[in-house]
Amino acid sequence: MTKIRAAILGATGMIGQRFVQMLQDHPYFEIEGLYASERSHGKTLRDVLKVRDFVYNDDTLDMKIETMDLKTISKSARLAFSGIPSDLAGKTESDLAESGVAVFTNAGAHRMDKDVPILIPEVNPEHLFSIKDQKTYKDGGYIITNANCSSTGVAPPLKALNDTFGLDIVHISTYQALSGAGYPGVPSLDAVGNVIPYIGGEEEKMETELAKMIGTYKNKAFNFAEFDVFANCARVPVIDGHLEALTIKMKKVPSIDDVTDVMERFTSEAQSLKLPSAPVQPIIVRKEANRPQPAFDVLAGTPDRAKGMAVTVGRIRKKGDYIKMFVLSHNTLRGGAGGSVLNAELAKAKGLL
């Protein structure tokens, strides 16, 4: 099978290098080029390597970084994986879509656009087809975003619960890893031995993105799900893995066993299609009293290509009409590059690449 050529934008950053990780030896896609700013032109991936928990092939490490030139990319790549900052992403991604490139982005610039999906294949695969209403689709170009890293982890459990019991009110408190701030991210003297109770824009993103994702797309419009989200977000001194505490009120009041059963049985089209980066079990429920923990559970997911792509849930409790739990996800894999690669796999499976 001829592989589809993919450009990686922002290849010197943490998300960009996670894209390289996910695409190394990928069965569907091959890396057409690594792109970043002018100051990195000519350097190799080895020169700028930031990811420390993955072994890249020597051929991959020797790939050279090129200055991001949209004309070059549009001529040589069918799709682009974007890990560039949101302030640069907006126009760059729009220009690429207009030139016929399918853009799968980790940036937030287009998430709330009226015809752009915030896609998680396990949550809202039907939203994928909203791209046909983008004006660039006729020429082969479109934009698909993944969710904010903190929204991504809680979306599959909330989807499972909403489908069965109906969500009413969701309170979320996040304990977010340092890698979510990019590289070099939070200064060490601010982070070590400390908790920072502010991440700019994060709470607002969570409170809007989840309603869009768990809602529907009909008559060329996203119809937001009708439940309330209240988020409090903090940065903690953990390298990878966003741990989130949920307190949930549902329209039908379930038992702890009901909630556990619904999440353990949860599956989706991503699993039935056997997408390469889809975890066999998208939600893993831990029964131990002290799990999930980033140190033990951040790389949950099988097969090997899906390591870090599963969501881990634990400490499911009930108080009155409320269910409480902890949710853990890998913020730069499931909540970052891996999410976008899985989106592209779904697009290919649906004949959109």
N, C-alpha and C positions, 0 to 999 in steps of 0.2 A: 504494500500500500504506500502510495506517495504521501509523505507527511506534509502538513500545512505549515507554511513558513510564518513565524511569529517574531515580531520585534519586541524587545523589552525596553521600556522607557524608565529612566531613573535607576539604571543598573548599579550605581554606586551606593544606593541606599539599602536599608535593611529589607524593605518590601521587594525592591528590585532583585536583590540577591535571593530572596525566597522564591521569586518567579523562576530564576535560573535553576534553583534546586528542584522545583516542581516539574520543570520542562526537560531536565537532563534525562535522556533515554526515554522520553515520553512516547507512547505508542501512536499518538495522533499528530503531535506538533513537533517541529524542530525550530531551534533558535536561528532566526535570520540575522540578527545583530543585537548588540548591546549598546544602548544610547544613554548619554548623560550630557552634562554641560561641557562647554569648551575647555574648562580647566582640567577635565579628566581625559581629554582626547589623547589616544595613543597608549594610555595605561592598560594593563591587563587586569582581568578580574582578580588575579592573585595579588596585584598591587593594592587593591582597594577592599580586600575581603573583610567583611564584618561578621558574617554568620560563622559561629564557632561549633555548632553541634551537628554539622553535616559534612560528609567527605565528598568533595567534588572530584570528578575525573580531571586528570592533568590537561586533557584537551580543552575542557571547559575553563579551567583556571587560566589557560593561555589565551583565551579569547580577548580581543582588544576592544576597548571602549571607543565609541565614535561620538562625535558631536551630533546632537539630535537635529536632523534635517528632515523635515516632513515630506519633501518631494522625494528624497531617496527612499524613505520608509514606504511611502504610498506605492512606489514602483516595484518594490522587492518583497513586501510582506502583505499577506492577506489579512492578518490580524495583529493588533498591538496590545500588549499587556502594560498597563500604565501604573507606575508606582511613583509618579511625580507629585509634588505638593499641589494642593487644591488651587492656590492662587495662580499657578502656571497651567494647571490641568484644564481649566474651563475652555479657553480658546484653542489650546493645542489639540485636545480631544475632539472638539467640534470641527476643526480644520481637517483632521485625519478622517473623521466620518464623512465629511463632504468630499473627500478625495477617494472614497470607496473602501476605506479600511474599517474592519469591525474592531471596535475598541472595547476592551474589558478592563475596567478601571477600579482601582482601590481608592481613588480620590473621591471626595464628597461634592465636587463642584456641580455635578449634574443629578445628584440623587433625588432631588425633589422636582425635577423637570416633569412636565405634565405627560410626556410620552416616553420617559426613560424608566425602566424597571430597576428597583433595588432587588436583585435576584438572589435567592438561596434555593437551589434545586430541591432540597428536602421540604421547603416551606411553601413556595409559590411558583412551581414550574410553569404554570399557565400564564404568568406575567411575562414570560419570555416573548410571547407573540405581540406584545405592545410595540416592539421595535418596528413592526410593519407599518405603524402609523408615524414613524419618524420620517421626515421629508427626504433624508439621505438614503433610506432603505432601497429605493428603486435603483440606486447605483452601487449597491452592495455594502454601503457604509452604515454603521449604527453604533450606538453607545449602550453598554450594559454596565451598571454599577454593582459592586457588592456593598454590603451594609457596613456601617461603622463597626469597628472590632468589638465594642461592648454590646451592641445590638445583636450581632451575629450569634454569640454564644447562647443567649436566652431565647432566640427566635424559634428554634426547633421544639424545645419543651413547651413554649407558649402556644405554638401551632397545635401540638398534640392535645393540649388541654382545652384549647378553644374549640377544636373540632368536636370534642366529646362532651364538655361540660359548659362551654361558653364563658369567656373571660368577662369580668366586670371591672375589677380594680387590680392593678399590679404595682406594687412598691418594689423598687430595685435599689440596692446599695452595692456599688462596685468597688473592688480592690484590684486596681489595674496595674499590670506589669510595666516596667520602665521601657521596654522595647516598643511599647505602644506610642511613645513620644518620638520615635525615630532615633537616628544615630547622629551625634552622641547623646541626644535626648536631655534628660534631667541632670543638672550638675551633681557630681557625687556628694558634695557637702550639703546639698539640699535633700538628697535621697536617702543616704545611709542612716539607719536608725531613726527614720522619720516616716510620717504619712502626710501627704500633701492633699488637702481636701478641696482641691479645685483643679479641673481640667477644662480649659476654655471651650465652650460650645458643646461639650459632651452630653450634658444632661438634656439639653434641648434636642440634640440629634436623636437620642434614645426615645424621647417622648413623642417624636413625630415619625421616625423611620419605622418603628414597630407597627404602628397603625397602618402605614402604607403597605408594608410587606404582608401582613396578615389579612389585609382587605382583599378586594376583588378588582379586576380590570374588565369593565364592560362599556360598550358604546364609546370607545376611545377615551375613557377616563378611569382613573384610579378612584375607587370608592373605599375610603379608609374604614378600618374596623372600628367598632364603637365600644372601646373600653378605655379606661383612664390609666395612664402610666405616670408614676412619680419616681424620678430618678435622683439619686445622690451619688456622685462619682469622686473617687479618691485614687491617687497614685501611691503605690506601696513599693518597697525595695525588693521586688522580685524581677528576675530577668524576663521570663516569658510566662504567660498564663494569666488570664483575667478570671478572677474568682468573683462571683456575684451572688448576693443574698436576695432571695425573692420572697415576698409575702403577697399571696394571691387570694382574691375573693372571686368566686365563680358563681354563675347563675344557678347551676345545679351543684349542690354541696357534695363533694366526693369524699370517700374514705382515703386513708393513706394507702391501703391496698389497691384501691381503684386507680389512684394517681400513679403508683408504681407500675401497675399492669399496663396502663395506657402508654407510658413512656417506654417500657421495655419492648412492647409490641410495635412501636412506631417504626414505620418504614415509608419509603417514598418511591417516586419514579426514578430517582437517581440510583437506587438500589436495584430496581427491576431491570433497568437498562444496563446495569453493571458498568457504570461509568468508572474509568480507571482510578480516579481520585476520591470516589465515594466510599465512605466506610461501610462495611457490611452491616454493622449495627450503628446507626447514627446517634442514638442516645444510649449511653451506658449508665445504668443505675448501680451505685455502690452502696452496699448494706452496712459497711463499717461506720462506727460512730464518728470517726475523725476524717472522713473523706468526703469530697475530693480535695486533693492538695496539688498545687503546681509541681512540687518535687516528685510526686508519684504518677500523676495523671495527665500531665500536659500533652504527652505524646500518645494519648489514647487513640485507637483506631486500627483496624486491619482492612486490607493487606498492607504490606510495607509502604506502598505509595500513598496510602491513606493515613499514615501515622500523623497524629496531630489534627486530624480532620473530624474526629468524633467529639461529641459534647458529653461531659461526665456530670451526672446529677447525684447528689447525696444529701443526707440528713433531712429526709422528708418527714415533716412533722405537721401536726394539726392543732390549732387553737381556736375554739369556737367554730365559726364558719370559714376561717382562713387556713390555707395551706402554706407552710414555710419550707424552703429548701435552699441548698447551695448549688450553683452551676459553675462549671469550669470549662474554659475553652482556650485553645492556643491562639493568641491574638494575631500573630504574623503569618500563621498557616491557615487555620480555619477562618479567622477573622481578617485575613489579608490576602496574600498571593494565592494560597490554596483555594480560597473561595472563588476568586476570579478564574482560575484554571478550571475548576469544576463547572463554572458557568459556561466556559467555552466548550467543554466536553458535552454539555447538554445541548448547546447550540449546534454542534456538529451532528450529534445524534438525531436532532430534529431537522436536519437538512438546511441549516441556516448559515453554513460556512462552505 
